Amino acid sequence: MSQKLARGYVVARLTAEASEKLREYAVHPSVFCHHMTVFFEPSQEDFEKIFTPLFGQAVTLVITGMVKDERGQAVIVQPLAGIPANRRAHVTISCADGIQPKYSNEILGLTPEPLNLELSAVIEFVSFPPKS
């Protein structure tokens, strides 16, 4: 029996100041710098028991490195203590024209350039639009 999933994803949304700070590193024309996905489609139980109490909580994202190639760019983030995550923590900075931000997942295996930076964010839930 499969558990019902919360239709959306939990994010650490960067504050405006943090987003601007990260934008300074952008090398591609499509700039993002708005969130780190914490958990994609949590089960309804995890959504209610684990994540709901965290919504609105301020967190500090500790950036440890940056990866980039000719198509995309992202920063590597230390996992958030006590908050479950389902993939390698990162924030997409920028992408070449026509490249989607999810491309960042493909470059996370590159050797990162060291980067020591702290960014403020808030835990939120982003719902998927209703299916037509």
ABEGO torsion letter per residue (X at the ends): XBBBBBBEBBBBBBBAAAAAAAAAABABABBBGABBBABBGBBAAAAAAAAAAABGBBBBBBBABBBBBAABBBBBBBBBBGBBBABBBBBBABBBBGBBAAAAAAAAABBBBBBBBBBBBBBBBBBBBBBX
